[in-house]
Amino acid sequence: MIELAGLSKRYGDKVAVDRLTFAVRPGIVTGFLGPNGAGKSTTMRMILGLDHPSAGDVRIDGRHYAQLKDPLTYIGALLDAKAVHGGRSAYNHLLCLAQSNGIPKRRVAEVLDTVGLTTVARKKAKGFSLGMGQRLGIAAALLGDPRILMFDEPVNGLDPEGIHWIRNLMKSLAAQGRTVFVSSHLMSEMALTADHLVVIGQGRLLADTSMPDFIRQNSRSYVRIRSPQRERLLDTLHESGITVVEAGGGVLEVDGGKAEQIGELAARHGVVLHELSPQQASLEEAFMQLTAEAVEYHAHADPGLGPQDRSAGWKGRAR
Amino acid sequence: MSTQQPPMPQAPASQPDWQAAPGGSYPAYTSPIPVVRTHLGHALASEWTKIKSVRSTMWTLGVFVLLVFGIGLLAGSVVESNSGSESLADQDPLQFGFFGLLLGSMCIITLGVLTTASEYGTGMIRTTMVACPSRVRVLAAKSIVFFAVAFVVSLVTSGLVAMMHASMLQGVGGTSSPTGDEWLRGTLGISLYIALLGLFSLLIGSVIRHSAGAITIMIGAVLAPLVIALFMASQSLSRVREWLLEYSIPSQMSCFYGNSLSNSGPTGWDPLWIMLGLSAVAFAGACALLQQRDV
């Protein structure tokens, strides 16, 4: 159980984390979602006692991180894959961590086997690919067989097989009754692994909800219509009290509308339709909307792109 | 486009019930690994593994041994072949170890800085501090392990060079046979001093957090005062010049061989106490900064 109460971090005038209050519960995977620069890593560093909070408090089962006498057997963390001395072998890296917490030496071989790095255990870490570095970081997190696990962007740099593996690993860790807290900037990734969702943007809490609730509340359904008799269709819909949004390119959208109802309406008034399709906005779009105000680094490569197009492009990359 | 969720209420959130936290109230995973209350011993074992598992340790110490032996041998043979019958009358033959150890100390400085600063360069420091949240314990463990390694290597090397010089230069140019105190200062004394100089560098590395920066500062601090003093010709600067000549690191090191640049200033074992004081102050400063700063 990790509990944050009004946790804040300021760097000069800039507020990186702004009064975060939430709890991460055992037995489930809690996703920690936010755009780049939202303050996810800063929050995780404060949980681990690396950064001092400017205000507020964070406790792990009621205690501050610095009060843990055996931190690695209590909480394991993957912060970033590069937090390794490149000149040291994977085995020695894990060995020095094990020794610092009095963890038996045999665990080093065990976790190396778990993450599949046994064959390169004696190789220097600087020769590792991003994916191998990520696996070494996960091995370090698992070393003490801790009851709480934190992963900061664990799927970065992993191949599809590796991503599949880490998903199953997180689920099985949570199923054993452990607390699993995992950050990501990919909604699609979270939708597959997380049971609970904490969303932040510009350091502020935007949502703290279960995954099914988030999907129910945030997946917008709408009907997409194209018609050569646009004006007539608009009039017809308007008369029936249906609100229409013009989405550009001759496409009309009706929020929450029923395709059947609109189709029958058009038939009754003799309006020709070229397209009438029910649509479901993806969770990515829901996440985009939720954090739209809170995205720190917007890409402005093409000034002609509207928000709609930009979200489509973003979605395309994410998949 | 109306799916925006109202933000969660935040600011004066009710305090979570800390008391209910540990143990029973919710089912939690219990690790089969025995729980250990960690202490300095664990940190020492960890730092020992760290220092011996990187190649830079072998390189810096290897170059140190080569420099001290090589320059010692060179100095010894030059002195042996160029000495007249009375040119070294009543002099200590161990003094020629100084040149090698002065250059070799640069290696110890480098290793000292790397012990702390390289962790900041690689990001390893975050892993280290997560594994051991007591930052002072980490610094203490690093200091103890480094000091022990630097002292043992310096003692063995300077001891062997001293024995080599004593046998090479026996009776050459009328040298005296080294006294017990001269033996002690030329081996134990200088080794403690060099290890302390390295420890001071380790602490500077922890403060500066940048390997190249800290090494530059330390080498500058060792060599610059003496070089600057050499160019202080003006009479009005003579007192500054005198002070720099007496207290610069090379001058302090030469005290262990009884051949200071001046007649006043530190003598005998004094430099050891000076460096010990400096290191204690640096340790306190580095600890205060470690506690205060974010990792």
Boltz contact constraints between the chains, C-beta under 6 A:
constraints:
  - contact:
      token1: [A, 3]
      token2: [B, 16]
      max_distance: 6.0
  - contact:
      token1: [A, 5]
      token2: [B, 16]
      max_distance: 6.0
  - contact:
      token1: [A, 19]
      token2: [B, 10]
      max_distance: 6.0
  - contact:
      token1: [A, 19]
      token2: [B, 11]
      max_distance: 6.0
  - contact:
      token1: [A, 21]
      token2: [B, 10]
      max_distance: 6.0
  - contact:
      token1: [A, 21]
      token2: [B, 13]
      max_distance: 6.0
  - contact:
      token1: [A, 26]
      token2: [B, 26]
      max_distance: 6.0
  - contact:
      token1: [A, 26]
      token2: [B, 28]
      max_distance: 6.0
  - contact:
      token1: [A, 48]
      token2: [B, 130]
      max_distance: 6.0
  - contact:
      token1: [A, 49]
      token2: [B, 133]
      max_distance: 6.0
  - contact:
      token1: [A, 50]
      token2: [B, 126]
      max_distance: 6.0
  - contact:
      token1: [A, 50]
      token2: [B, 129]
      max_distance: 6.0
  - contact:
      token1: [A, 50]
      token2: [B, 295]
      max_distance: 6.0
  - contact:
      token1: [A, 51]
      token2: [B, 294]
      max_distance: 6.0
  - contact:
      token1: [A, 61]
      token2: [B, 21]
      max_distance: 6.0
  - contact:
      token1: [A, 61]
      token2: [B, 22]
      max_distance: 6.0
  - contact:
      token1: [A, 62]
      token2: [B, 18]
      max_distance: 6.0
  - contact:
      token1: [A, 62]
      token2: [B, 21]
      max_distance: 6.0
  - contact:
      token1: [A, 62]
      token2: [B, 22]
      max_distance: 6.0
  - contact:
      token1: [A, 65]
      token2: [B, 133]
      max_distance: 6.0
  - contact:
      token1: [A, 66]
      token2: [B, 133]
      max_distance: 6.0
  - contact:
      token1: [A, 69]
      token2: [B, 37]
      max_distance: 6.0
  - contact:
      token1: [A, 69]
      token2: [B, 38]
      max_distance: 6.0
  - contact:
      token1: [A, 70]
      token2: [B, 35]
      max_distance: 6.0
  - contact:
      token1: [A, 70]
      token2: [B, 36]
      max_distance: 6.0
  - contact:
      token1: [A, 70]
      token2: [B, 38]
      max_distance: 6.0
  - contact:
      token1: [A, 71]
      token2: [B, 133]
      max_distance: 6.0
  - contact:
      token1: [A, 72]
      token2: [B, 131]
      max_distance: 6.0
  - contact:
      token1: [A, 73]
      token2: [B, 31]
      max_distance: 6.0
  - contact:
      token1: [A, 73]
      token2: [B, 33]
      max_distance: 6.0
  - contact:
      token1: [A, 73]
      token2: [B, 35]
      max_distance: 6.0
  - contact:
      token1: [A, 77]
      token2: [B, 130]
      max_distance: 6.0
  - contact:
      token1: [A, 79]
      token2: [B, 126]
      max_distance: 6.0
  - contact:
      token1: [A, 82]
      token2: [B, 123]
      max_distance: 6.0
  - contact:
      token1: [A, 83]
      token2: [B, 123]
      max_distance: 6.0
  - contact:
      token1: [A, 83]
      token2: [B, 126]
      max_distance: 6.0
  - contact:
      token1: [A, 83]
      token2: [B, 127]
      max_distance: 6.0
  - contact:
      token1: [A, 85]
      token2: [B, 122]
      max_distance: 6.0
  - contact:
      token1: [A, 85]
      token2: [B, 124]
      max_distance: 6.0
  - contact:
      token1: [A, 87]
      token2: [B, 54]
      max_distance: 6.0
  - contact:
      token1: [A, 87]
      token2: [B, 55]
      max_distance: 6.0
  - contact:
      token1: [A, 88]
      token2: [B, 53]
      max_distance: 6.0
  - contact:
      token1: [A, 88]
      token2: [B, 54]
      max_distance: 6.0
  - contact:
      token1: [A, 92]
      token2: [B, 53]
      max_distance: 6.0
  - contact:
      token1: [A, 95]
      token2: [B, 49]
      max_distance: 6.0
  - contact:
      token1: [A, 96]
      token2: [B, 46]
      max_distance: 6.0
  - contact:
      token1: [A, 96]
      token2: [B, 49]
      max_distance: 6.0
  - contact:
      token1: [A, 96]
      token2: [B, 50]
      max_distance: 6.0
  - contact:
      token1: [A, 97]
      token2: [B, 131]
      max_distance: 6.0
  - contact:
      token1: [A, 99]
      token2: [B, 45]
      max_distance: 6.0
  - contact:
      token1: [A, 99]
      token2: [B, 46]
      max_distance: 6.0
  - contact:
      token1: [A, 99]
      token2: [B, 49]
      max_distance: 6.0
  - contact:
      token1: [A, 100]
      token2: [B, 42]
      max_distance: 6.0
  - contact:
      token1: [A, 100]
      token2: [B, 43]
      max_distance: 6.0
  - contact:
      token1: [A, 100]
      token2: [B, 46]
      max_distance: 6.0
  - contact:
      token1: [A, 100]
      token2: [B, 131]
      max_distance: 6.0
  - contact:
      token1: [A, 100]
      token2: [B, 132]
      max_distance: 6.0
  - contact:
      token1: [A, 101]
      token2: [B, 38]
      max_distance: 6.0
  - contact:
      token1: [A, 102]
      token2: [B, 36]
      max_distance: 6.0
  - contact:
      token1: [A, 102]
      token2: [B, 38]
      max_distance: 6.0
  - contact:
      token1: [A, 102]
      token2: [B, 42]
      max_distance: 6.0
  - contact:
      token1: [A, 145]
      token2: [B, 31]
      max_distance: 6.0
  - contact:
      token1: [A, 145]
      token2: [B, 33]
      max_distance: 6.0
  - contact:
      token1: [A, 147]
      token2: [B, 28]
      max_distance: 6.0
  - contact:
      token1: [A, 147]
      token2: [B, 29]
      max_distance: 6.0
  - contact:
      token1: [A, 176]
      token2: [B, 29]
      max_distance: 6.0
  - contact:
      token1: [A, 177]
      token2: [B, 27]
      max_distance: 6.0
  - contact:
      token1: [A, 177]
      token2: [B, 28]
      max_distance: 6.0
  - contact:
      token1: [A, 177]
      token2: [B, 29]
      max_distance: 6.0
  - contact:
      token1: [A, 178]
      token2: [B, 29]
      max_distance: 6.0
  - contact:
      token1: [A, 205]
      token2: [B, 8]
      max_distance: 6.0
  - contact:
      token1: [A, 205]
      token2: [B, 10]
      max_distance: 6.0
  - contact:
      token1: [A, 206]
      token2: [B, 7]
      max_distance: 6.0
  - contact:
      token1: [A, 207]
      token2: [B, 5]
      max_distance: 6.0
  - contact:
      token1: [A, 208]
      token2: [B, 8]
      max_distance: 6.0
  - contact:
      token1: [A, 218]
      token2: [B, 3]
      max_distance: 6.0
  - contact:
      token1: [A, 220]
      token2: [B, 3]
      max_distance: 6.0
  - contact:
      token1: [A, 289]
      token2: [B, 3]
      max_distance: 6.0
